[in-house]
Amino acid sequence: MDTLTTITPKYQVHIPVSVRKKVGITLHGKAKISVEKSKIIIEPIKSKFMTLGGKYKVAKPIFAEKIRDFIDYSR
């Protein structure tokens, strides 16, 4: 698979959609880039913190206007 991209003056590279889909990059974030035998290898790094998103449910939502009612000021 060959595709063209542009390298900016600050050495930033846009990864085309076709490459992102093939590599499995779905969200912005970090990726490991390595070079082996003159080939660039891109591997997305999955954040352990971000994998917790949606895992825990909030029993009762707290509205921003009422947040002070829930803070313990006794300390």
PDB file of N, CA, C and O in Angstrom:
ATOM      1  N   MET A   1       0.847  -1.178   0.000  1.00  0.00           N
ATOM      2  CA  MET A   1       0.000   0.000   0.000  1.00  0.00           C
ATOM      3  C   MET A   1       0.885   1.231   0.000  1.00  0.00           C
ATOM      4  O   MET A   1       1.658   1.446   0.934  1.00  0.00           O
ATOM      5  N   ASP A   2       0.778   2.021  -1.019  1.00  0.00           N
ATOM      6  CA  ASP A   2       1.537   3.267  -1.119  1.00  0.00           C
ATOM      7  C   ASP A   2       0.577   4.440  -1.055  1.00  0.00           C
ATOM      8  O   ASP A   2      -0.489   4.415  -1.670  1.00  0.00           O
ATOM      9  N   THR A   3       0.953   5.453  -0.321  1.00  0.00           N
ATOM     10  CA  THR A   3       0.166   6.677  -0.233  1.00  0.00           C
ATOM     11  C   THR A   3       1.110   7.839  -0.003  1.00  0.00           C
ATOM     12  O   THR A   3       2.198   7.658   0.544  1.00  0.00           O
ATOM     13  N   LEU A   4       0.715   9.002  -0.405  1.00  0.00           N
ATOM     14  CA  LEU A   4       1.544  10.197  -0.238  1.00  0.00           C
ATOM     15  C   LEU A   4       1.031  11.042   0.916  1.00  0.00           C
ATOM     16  O   LEU A   4      -0.169  11.079   1.187  1.00  0.00           O
ATOM     17  N   THR A   5       1.944  11.715   1.586  1.00  0.00           N
ATOM     18  CA  THR A   5       1.589  12.652   2.646  1.00  0.00           C
ATOM     19  C   THR A   5       2.578  13.797   2.608  1.00  0.00           C
ATOM     20  O   THR A   5       3.550  13.764   1.854  1.00  0.00           O
ATOM     21  N   THR A   6       2.332  14.808   3.421  1.00  0.00           N
ATOM     22  CA  THR A   6       3.186  15.988   3.455  1.00  0.00           C
ATOM     23  C   THR A   6       3.867  16.088   4.811  1.00  0.00           C
ATOM     24  O   THR A   6       3.253  15.823   5.844  1.00  0.00           O
ATOM     25  N   ILE A   7       5.128  16.470   4.802  1.00  0.00           N
ATOM     26  CA  ILE A   7       5.864  16.736   6.031  1.00  0.00           C
ATOM     27  C   ILE A   7       5.964  18.256   6.149  1.00  0.00           C
ATOM     28  O   ILE A   7       6.466  18.918   5.240  1.00  0.00           O
ATOM     29  N   THR A   8       5.485  18.814   7.268  1.00  0.00           N
ATOM     30  CA  THR A   8       5.486  20.256   7.461  1.00  0.00           C
ATOM     31  C   THR A   8       6.885  20.741   7.834  1.00  0.00           C
ATOM     32  O   THR A   8       7.757  19.923   8.128  1.00  0.00           O
ATOM     33  N   PRO A   9       7.118  22.063   7.828  1.00  0.00           N
ATOM     34  CA  PRO A   9       8.416  22.594   8.247  1.00  0.00           C
ATOM     35  C   PRO A   9       8.782  22.226   9.691  1.00  0.00           C
ATOM     36  O   PRO A   9       9.958  22.246  10.053  1.00  0.00           O
ATOM     37  N   LYS A  10       7.777  21.890  10.520  1.00  0.00           N
ATOM     38  CA  LYS A  10       8.041  21.464  11.896  1.00  0.00           C
ATOM     39  C   LYS A  10       8.116  19.937  11.997  1.00  0.00           C
ATOM     40  O   LYS A  10       8.052  19.383  13.094  1.00  0.00           O
ATOM     41  N   TYR A  11       8.251  19.260  10.856  1.00  0.00           N
ATOM     42  CA  TYR A  11       8.363  17.807  10.775  1.00  0.00           C
ATOM     43  C   TYR A  11       7.112  17.085  11.279  1.00  0.00           C
ATOM     44  O   TYR A  11       7.209  15.964  11.778  1.00  0.00           O
ATOM     45  N   GLN A  12       5.960  17.701  11.156  1.00  0.00           N
ATOM     46  CA  GLN A  12       4.706  17.040  11.481  1.00  0.00           C
ATOM     47  C   GLN A  12       4.206  16.325  10.231  1.00  0.00           C
ATOM     48  O   GLN A  12       4.384  16.802   9.111  1.00  0.00           O
ATOM     49  N   VAL A  13       3.581  15.178  10.445  1.00  0.00           N
ATOM     50  CA  VAL A  13       3.108  14.371   9.331  1.00  0.00           C
ATOM     51  C   VAL A  13       1.628  14.083   9.517  1.00  0.00           C
ATOM     52  O   VAL A  13       1.195  13.706  10.606  1.00  0.00           O
ATOM     53  N   HIS A  14       0.852  14.259   8.455  1.00  0.00           N
ATOM     54  CA  HIS A  14      -0.555  13.873   8.473  1.00  0.00           C
ATOM     55  C   HIS A  14      -0.628  12.413   8.052  1.00  0.00           C
ATOM     56  O   HIS A  14      -0.091  12.040   7.009  1.00  0.00           O
ATOM     57  N   ILE A  15      -1.289  11.583   8.856  1.00  0.00           N
ATOM     58  CA  ILE A  15      -1.449  10.172   8.512  1.00  0.00           C
ATOM     59  C   ILE A  15      -2.785  10.033   7.787  1.00  0.00           C
ATOM     60  O   ILE A  15      -3.835  10.276   8.381  1.00  0.00           O
ATOM     61  N   PRO A  16      -2.761   9.651   6.525  1.00  0.00           N
ATOM     62  CA  PRO A  16      -3.995   9.548   5.753  1.00  0.00           C
ATOM     63  C   PRO A  16      -4.988   8.547   6.360  1.00  0.00           C
ATOM     64  O   PRO A  16      -4.597   7.622   7.073  1.00  0.00           O
ATOM     65  N   VAL A  17      -6.261   8.746   6.068  1.00  0.00           N
ATOM     66  CA  VAL A  17      -7.327   7.908   6.620  1.00  0.00           C
ATOM     67  C   VAL A  17      -7.109   6.440   6.277  1.00  0.00           C
ATOM     68  O   VAL A  17      -7.306   5.576   7.132  1.00  0.00           O
ATOM     69  N   SER A  18      -6.712   6.146   5.066  1.00  0.00           N
ATOM     70  CA  SER A  18      -6.522   4.745   4.666  1.00  0.00           C
ATOM     71  C   SER A  18      -5.453   4.061   5.515  1.00  0.00           C
ATOM     72  O   SER A  18      -5.590   2.886   5.855  1.00  0.00           O
ATOM     73  N   VAL A  19      -4.402   4.781   5.855  1.00  0.00           N
ATOM     74  CA  VAL A  19      -3.335   4.223   6.696  1.00  0.00           C
ATOM     75  C   VAL A  19      -3.820   4.083   8.129  1.00  0.00           C
ATOM     76  O   VAL A  19      -3.553   3.068   8.772  1.00  0.00           O
ATOM     77  N   ARG A  20      -4.538   5.097   8.647  1.00  0.00           N
ATOM     78  CA  ARG A  20      -5.060   5.025  10.020  1.00  0.00           C
ATOM     79  C   ARG A  20      -5.979   3.823  10.194  1.00  0.00           C
ATOM     80  O   ARG A  20      -5.919   3.140  11.215  1.00  0.00           O
ATOM     81  N   LYS A  21      -6.823   3.563   9.210  1.00  0.00           N
ATOM     82  CA  LYS A  21      -7.735   2.417   9.302  1.00  0.00           C
ATOM     83  C   LYS A  21      -6.971   1.107   9.278  1.00  0.00           C
ATOM     84  O   LYS A  21      -7.295   0.190  10.031  1.00  0.00           O
ATOM     85  N   LYS A  22      -5.969   1.005   8.432  1.00  0.00           N
ATOM     86  CA  LYS A  22      -5.202  -0.236   8.319  1.00  0.00           C
ATOM     87  C   LYS A  22      -4.400  -0.516   9.585  1.00  0.00           C
ATOM     88  O   LYS A  22      -4.287  -1.665  10.013  1.00  0.00           O
ATOM     89  N   VAL A  23      -3.836   0.549  10.192  1.00  0.00           N
ATOM     90  CA  VAL A  23      -3.022   0.396  11.401  1.00  0.00           C
ATOM     91  C   VAL A  23      -3.896   0.232  12.641  1.00  0.00           C
ATOM     92  O   VAL A  23      -3.472  -0.380  13.621  1.00  0.00           O
ATOM     93  N   GLY A  24      -5.113   0.776  12.604  1.00  0.00           N
ATOM     94  CA  GLY A  24      -6.017   0.667  13.750  1.00  0.00           C
ATOM     95  C   GLY A  24      -6.027   1.898  14.628  1.00  0.00           C
ATOM     96  O   GLY A  24      -6.407   1.813  15.796  1.00  0.00           O
ATOM     97  N   ILE A  25      -5.621   3.039  14.101  1.00  0.00           N
ATOM     98  CA  ILE A  25      -5.654   4.285  14.864  1.00  0.00           C
ATOM     99  C   ILE A  25      -7.052   4.870  14.713  1.00  0.00           C
ATOM    100  O   ILE A  25      -7.450   5.262  13.615  1.00  0.00           O
ATOM    101  N   THR A  26      -7.805   4.931  15.824  1.00  0.00           N
ATOM    102  CA  THR A  26      -9.174   5.435  15.756  1.00  0.00           C
ATOM    103  C   THR A  26      -9.331   6.792  16.427  1.00  0.00           C
ATOM    104  O   THR A  26     -10.209   7.569  16.053  1.00  0.00           O
ATOM    105  N   LEU A  27      -8.494   7.083  17.406  1.00  0.00           N
ATOM    106  CA  LEU A  27      -8.570   8.363  18.112  1.00  0.00           C
ATOM    107  C   LEU A  27      -7.192   9.011  18.122  1.00  0.00           C
ATOM    108  O   LEU A  27      -6.176   8.346  17.922  1.00  0.00           O
ATOM    109  N   HIS A  28      -7.173  10.325  18.359  1.00  0.00           N
ATOM    110  CA  HIS A  28      -5.871  10.977  18.478  1.00  0.00           C
ATOM    111  C   HIS A  28      -5.213  10.502  19.773  1.00  0.00           C
ATOM    112  O   HIS A  28      -5.892  10.038  20.689  1.00  0.00           O
ATOM    113  N   GLY A  29      -3.949  10.617  19.838  1.00  0.00           N
ATOM    114  CA  GLY A  29      -3.231  10.164  21.017  1.00  0.00           C
ATOM    115  C   GLY A  29      -1.793   9.842  20.669  1.00  0.00           C
ATOM    116  O   GLY A  29      -1.211  10.445  19.767  1.00  0.00           O
ATOM    117  N   LYS A  30      -1.232   8.901  21.378  1.00  0.00           N
ATOM    118  CA  LYS A  30       0.174   8.553  21.186  1.00  0.00           C
ATOM    119  C   LYS A  30       0.300   7.312  20.319  1.00  0.00           C
ATOM    120  O   LYS A  30      -0.581   6.452  20.280  1.00  0.00           O
ATOM    121  N   ALA A  31       1.431   7.252  19.626  1.00  0.00           N
ATOM    122  CA  ALA A  31       1.746   6.090  18.802  1.00  0.00           C
ATOM    123  C   ALA A  31       3.243   5.844  18.875  1.00  0.00           C
ATOM    124  O   ALA A  31       4.037   6.770  19.038  1.00  0.00           O
ATOM    125  N   LYS A  32       3.601   4.602  18.753  1.00  0.00           N
ATOM    126  CA  LYS A  32       5.020   4.219  18.721  1.00  0.00           C
ATOM    127  C   LYS A  32       5.433   4.146  17.258  1.00  0.00           C
ATOM    128  O   LYS A  32       4.803   3.451  16.460  1.00  0.00           O
ATOM    129  N   ILE A  33       6.486   4.861  16.914  1.00  0.00           N
ATOM    130  CA  ILE A  33       7.003   4.850  15.557  1.00  0.00           C
ATOM    131  C   ILE A  33       8.421   4.302  15.607  1.00  0.00           C
ATOM    132  O   ILE A  33       9.272   4.805  16.341  1.00  0.00           O
ATOM    133  N   SER A  34       8.661   3.264  14.816  1.00  0.00           N
ATOM    134  CA  SER A  34       9.999   2.676  14.769  1.00  0.00           C
ATOM    135  C   SER A  34      10.398   2.467  13.315  1.00  0.00           C
ATOM    136  O   SER A  34       9.556   2.437  12.417  1.00  0.00           O
ATOM    137  N   VAL A  35      11.687   2.326  13.109  1.00  0.00           N
ATOM    138  CA  VAL A  35      12.220   2.112  11.764  1.00  0.00           C
ATOM    139  C   VAL A  35      12.976   0.792  11.763  1.00  0.00           C
ATOM    140  O   VAL A  35      13.882   0.581  12.569  1.00  0.00           O
ATOM    141  N   GLU A  36      12.594  -0.090  10.849  1.00  0.00           N
ATOM    142  CA  GLU A  36      13.285  -1.369  10.682  1.00  0.00           C
ATOM    143  C   GLU A  36      13.556  -1.567   9.200  1.00  0.00           C
ATOM    144  O   GLU A  36      12.632  -1.579   8.387  1.00  0.00           O
ATOM    145  N   LYS A  37      14.813  -1.719   8.859  1.00  0.00           N
ATOM    146  CA  LYS A  37      15.223  -1.935   7.466  1.00  0.00           C
ATOM    147  C   LYS A  37      14.616  -0.882   6.533  1.00  0.00           C
ATOM    148  O   LYS A  37      14.030  -1.213   5.502  1.00  0.00           O
ATOM    149  N   SER A  38      14.764   0.360   6.906  1.00  0.00           N
ATOM    150  CA  SER A  38      14.291   1.504   6.117  1.00  0.00           C
ATOM    151  C   SER A  38      12.774   1.550   5.951  1.00  0.00           C
ATOM    152  O   SER A  38      12.282   2.207   5.033  1.00  0.00           O
ATOM    153  N   LYS A  39      12.021   0.870   6.813  1.00  0.00           N
ATOM    154  CA  LYS A  39      10.558   0.938   6.792  1.00  0.00           C
ATOM    155  C   LYS A  39      10.075   1.526   8.107  1.00  0.00           C
ATOM    156  O   LYS A  39      10.579   1.184   9.177  1.00  0.00           O
ATOM    157  N   ILE A  40       9.107   2.401   8.018  1.00  0.00           N
ATOM    158  CA  ILE A  40       8.533   3.027   9.208  1.00  0.00           C
ATOM    159  C   ILE A  40       7.371   2.172   9.694  1.00  0.00           C
ATOM    160  O   ILE A  40       6.491   1.809   8.912  1.00  0.00           O
ATOM    161  N   ILE A  41       7.367   1.852  10.981  1.00  0.00           N
ATOM    162  CA  ILE A  41       6.314   1.046  11.583  1.00  0.00           C
ATOM    163  C   ILE A  41       5.590   1.908  12.611  1.00  0.00           C
ATOM    164  O   ILE A  41       6.223   2.481  13.497  1.00  0.00           O
ATOM    165  N   ILE A  42       4.270   2.003  12.498  1.00  0.00           N
ATOM    166  CA  ILE A  42       3.448   2.810  13.403  1.00  0.00           C
ATOM    167  C   ILE A  42       2.538   1.873  14.189  1.00  0.00           C
ATOM    168  O   ILE A  42       1.818   1.062  13.607  1.00  0.00           O
ATOM    169  N   GLU A  43       2.577   1.990  15.521  1.00  0.00           N
ATOM    170  CA  GLU A  43       1.722   1.197  16.391  1.00  0.00           C
ATOM    171  C   GLU A  43       1.019   2.129  17.362  1.00  0.00           C
ATOM    172  O   GLU A  43       1.692   2.847  18.102  1.00  0.00           O
ATOM    173  N   PRO A  44      -0.324   2.148  17.389  1.00  0.00           N
ATOM    174  CA  PRO A  44      -1.020   2.993  18.360  1.00  0.00           C
ATOM    175  C   PRO A  44      -0.784   2.484  19.779  1.00  0.00           C
ATOM    176  O   PRO A  44      -0.717   1.277  20.008  1.00  0.00           O
ATOM    177  N   ILE A  45      -0.659   3.405  20.725  1.00  0.00           N
ATOM    178  CA  ILE A  45      -0.497   3.058  22.133  1.00  0.00           C
ATOM    179  C   ILE A  45      -1.826   3.321  22.815  1.00  0.00           C
ATOM    180  O   ILE A  45      -2.319   4.449  22.810  1.00  0.00           O
ATOM    181  N   LYS A  46      -2.403   2.293  23.396  1.00  0.00           N
ATOM    182  CA  LYS A  46      -3.682   2.439  24.082  1.00  0.00           C
ATOM    183  C   LYS A  46      -3.420   2.875  25.515  1.00  0.00           C
ATOM    184  O   LYS A  46      -2.660   2.234  26.242  1.00  0.00           O
ATOM    185  N   SER A  47      -4.049   3.960  25.909  1.00  0.00           N
ATOM    186  CA  SER A  47      -3.893   4.487  27.255  1.00  0.00           C
ATOM    187  C   SER A  47      -4.649   3.608  28.246  1.00  0.00           C
ATOM    188  O   SER A  47      -5.829   3.319  28.042  1.00  0.00           O
ATOM    189  N   LYS A  48      -3.989   3.185  29.304  1.00  0.00           N
ATOM    190  CA  LYS A  48      -4.657   2.379  30.321  1.00  0.00           C
ATOM    191  C   LYS A  48      -5.765   3.182  30.999  1.00  0.00           C
ATOM    192  O   LYS A  48      -6.809   2.636  31.356  1.00  0.00           O
ATOM    193  N   PHE A  49      -5.529   4.472  31.172  1.00  0.00           N
ATOM    194  CA  PHE A  49      -6.525   5.332  31.813  1.00  0.00           C
ATOM    195  C   PHE A  49      -7.776   5.446  30.956  1.00  0.00           C
ATOM    196  O   PHE A  49      -8.893   5.367  31.466  1.00  0.00           O
ATOM    197  N   MET A  50      -7.589   5.632  29.654  1.00  0.00           N
ATOM    198  CA  MET A  50      -8.728   5.826  28.766  1.00  0.00           C
ATOM    199  C   MET A  50      -9.565   4.563  28.606  1.00  0.00           C
ATOM    200  O   MET A  50     -10.732   4.650  28.225  1.00  0.00           O
ATOM    201  N   THR A  51      -8.996   3.391  28.888  1.00  0.00           N
ATOM    202  CA  THR A  51      -9.779   2.163  28.785  1.00  0.00           C
ATOM    203  C   THR A  51     -10.830   2.074  29.888  1.00  0.00           C
ATOM    204  O   THR A  51     -11.761   1.274  29.789  1.00  0.00           O
ATOM    205  N   LEU A  52     -10.693   2.885  30.934  1.00  0.00           N
ATOM    206  CA  LEU A  52     -11.670   2.878  32.019  1.00  0.00           C
ATOM    207  C   LEU A  52     -12.913   3.714  31.693  1.00  0.00           C
ATOM    208  O   LEU A  52     -13.899   3.674  32.429  1.00  0.00           O
ATOM    209  N   GLY A  53     -12.866   4.463  30.599  1.00  0.00           N
ATOM    210  CA  GLY A  53     -13.985   5.331  30.242  1.00  0.00           C
ATOM    211  C   GLY A  53     -15.281   4.556  30.095  1.00  0.00           C
ATOM    212  O   GLY A  53     -15.355   3.608  29.313  1.00  0.00           O
ATOM    213  N   GLY A  54     -16.299   4.949  30.840  1.00  0.00           N
ATOM    214  CA  GLY A  54     -17.605   4.307  30.765  1.00  0.00           C
ATOM    215  C   GLY A  54     -17.725   3.043  31.598  1.00  0.00           C
ATOM    216  O   GLY A  54     -18.786   2.419  31.623  1.00  0.00           O
ATOM    217  N   LYS A  55     -16.655   2.656  32.281  1.00  0.00           N
ATOM    218  CA  LYS A  55     -16.694   1.423  33.066  1.00  0.00           C
ATOM    219  C   LYS A  55     -17.517   1.596  34.341  1.00  0.00           C
ATOM    220  O   LYS A  55     -18.209   0.670  34.763  1.00  0.00           O
ATOM    221  N   TYR A  56     -17.446   2.765  34.949  1.00  0.00           N
ATOM    222  CA  TYR A  56     -18.129   3.000  36.206  1.00  0.00           C
ATOM    223  C   TYR A  56     -19.330   3.909  35.980  1.00  0.00           C
ATOM    224  O   TYR A  56     -19.244   4.905  35.263  1.00  0.00           O
ATOM    225  N   LYS A  57     -20.423   3.560  36.586  1.00  0.00           N
ATOM    226  CA  LYS A  57     -21.656   4.335  36.452  1.00  0.00           C
ATOM    227  C   LYS A  57     -21.798   5.281  37.642  1.00  0.00           C
ATOM    228  O   LYS A  57     -21.409   4.947  38.761  1.00  0.00           O
ATOM    229  N   VAL A  58     -22.351   6.447  37.392  1.00  0.00           N
ATOM    230  CA  VAL A  58     -22.621   7.415  38.449  1.00  0.00           C
ATOM    231  C   VAL A  58     -24.026   7.148  38.964  1.00  0.00           C
ATOM    232  O   VAL A  58     -24.992   7.175  38.202  1.00  0.00           O
ATOM    233  N   ALA A  59     -24.135   6.888  40.276  1.00  0.00           N
ATOM    234  CA  ALA A  59     -25.437   6.559  40.847  1.00  0.00           C
ATOM    235  C   ALA A  59     -26.380   7.752  40.769  1.00  0.00           C
ATOM    236  O   ALA A  59     -27.553   7.606  40.423  1.00  0.00           O
ATOM    237  N   LYS A  60     -25.868   8.914  41.088  1.00  0.00           N
ATOM    238  CA  LYS A  60     -26.698  10.115  41.080  1.00  0.00           C
ATOM    239  C   LYS A  60     -25.841  11.249  40.533  1.00  0.00           C
ATOM    240  O   LYS A  60     -24.829  11.600  41.140  1.00  0.00           O
ATOM    241  N   PRO A  61     -26.223  11.826  39.402  1.00  0.00           N
ATOM    242  CA  PRO A  61     -25.401  12.905  38.851  1.00  0.00           C
ATOM    243  C   PRO A  61     -25.413  14.141  39.747  1.00  0.00           C
ATOM    244  O   PRO A  61     -26.423  14.452  40.379  1.00  0.00           O
ATOM    245  N   ILE A  62     -24.292  14.834  39.793  1.00  0.00           N
ATOM    246  CA  ILE A  62     -24.173  16.069  40.574  1.00  0.00           C
ATOM    247  C   ILE A  62     -24.049  17.219  39.580  1.00  0.00           C
ATOM    248  O   ILE A  62     -23.147  17.231  38.742  1.00  0.00           O
ATOM    249  N   PHE A  63     -24.947  18.172  39.677  1.00  0.00           N
ATOM    250  CA  PHE A  63     -24.921  19.316  38.786  1.00  0.00           C
ATOM    251  C   PHE A  63     -23.885  20.326  39.277  1.00  0.00           C
ATOM    252  O   PHE A  63     -23.689  20.476  40.483  1.00  0.00           O
ATOM    253  N   ALA A  64     -23.231  21.008  38.365  1.00  0.00           N
ATOM    254  CA  ALA A  64     -22.153  21.942  38.704  1.00  0.00           C
ATOM    255  C   ALA A  64     -22.637  23.032  39.648  1.00  0.00           C
ATOM    256  O   ALA A  64     -21.880  23.483  40.507  1.00  0.00           O
ATOM    257  N   GLU A  65     -23.871  23.457  39.502  1.00  0.00           N
ATOM    258  CA  GLU A  65     -24.403  24.528  40.360  1.00  0.00           C
ATOM    259  C   GLU A  65     -24.545  24.075  41.813  1.00  0.00           C
ATOM    260  O   GLU A  65     -24.539  24.908  42.719  1.00  0.00           O
ATOM    261  N   LYS A  66     -24.674  22.768  42.048  1.00  0.00           N
ATOM    262  CA  LYS A  66     -24.896  22.230  43.392  1.00  0.00           C
ATOM    263  C   LYS A  66     -23.662  21.535  43.972  1.00  0.00           C
ATOM    264  O   LYS A  66     -23.757  20.908  45.026  1.00  0.00           O
ATOM    265  N   ILE A  67     -22.514  21.632  43.311  1.00  0.00           N
ATOM    266  CA  ILE A  67     -21.322  20.889  43.733  1.00  0.00           C
ATOM    267  C   ILE A  67     -20.870  21.264  45.145  1.00  0.00           C
ATOM    268  O   ILE A  67     -20.370  20.412  45.881  1.00  0.00           O
ATOM    269  N   ARG A  68     -21.040  22.515  45.521  1.00  0.00           N
ATOM    270  CA  ARG A  68     -20.621  22.951  46.869  1.00  0.00           C
ATOM    271  C   ARG A  68     -21.421  22.265  47.976  1.00  0.00           C
ATOM    272  O   ARG A  68     -20.935  22.154  49.101  1.00  0.00           O
ATOM    273  N   ASP A  69     -22.621  21.811  47.683  1.00  0.00           N
ATOM    274  CA  ASP A  69     -23.428  21.105  48.681  1.00  0.00           C
ATOM    275  C   ASP A  69     -22.841  19.733  49.021  1.00  0.00           C
ATOM    276  O   ASP A  69     -23.143  19.184  50.080  1.00  0.00           O
ATOM    277  N   PHE A  70     -22.015  19.176  48.150  1.00  0.00           N
ATOM    278  CA  PHE A  70     -21.459  17.843  48.330  1.00  0.00           C
ATOM    279  C   PHE A  70     -20.014  17.853  48.855  1.00  0.00           C
ATOM    280  O   PHE A  70     -19.449  16.788  49.102  1.00  0.00           O
ATOM    281  N   ILE A  71     -19.411  19.034  49.029  1.00  0.00           N
ATOM    282  CA  ILE A  71     -18.026  19.119  49.470  1.00  0.00           C
ATOM    283  C   ILE A  71     -17.980  19.122  51.001  1.00  0.00           C
ATOM    284  O   ILE A  71     -18.742  19.839  51.648  1.00  0.00           O
ATOM    285  N   ASP A  72     -17.077  18.311  51.576  1.00  0.00           N
ATOM    286  CA  ASP A  72     -16.905  18.240  53.019  1.00  0.00           C
ATOM    287  C   ASP A  72     -15.873  19.309  53.430  1.00  0.00           C
ATOM    288  O   ASP A  72     -14.678  19.161  53.174  1.00  0.00           O
ATOM    289  N   TYR A  73     -16.355  20.379  54.066  1.00  0.00           N
ATOM    290  CA  TYR A  73     -15.475  21.493  54.467  1.00  0.00           C
ATOM    291  C   TYR A  73     -14.962  21.322  55.893  1.00  0.00           C
ATOM    292  O   TYR A  73     -14.344  22.248  56.420  1.00  0.00           O
ATOM    293  N   SER A  74     -15.190  20.183  56.538  1.00  0.00           N
ATOM    294  CA  SER A  74     -14.817  20.007  57.947  1.00  0.00           C
ATOM    295  C   SER A  74     -13.315  19.812  58.136  1.00  0.00           C
ATOM    296  O   SER A  74     -12.841  19.919  59.267  1.00  0.00           O
ATOM    297  N   ARG A  75     -12.568  19.541  57.122  1.00  0.00           N
ATOM    298  CA  ARG A  75     -11.129  19.316  57.270  1.00  0.00           C
ATOM    299  C   ARG A  75     -10.359  20.587  57.326  1.00  0.00           C
ATOM    300  O   ARG A  75      -9.134  20.562  57.449  1.00  0.00           O
TER     301      ARG A  75
END
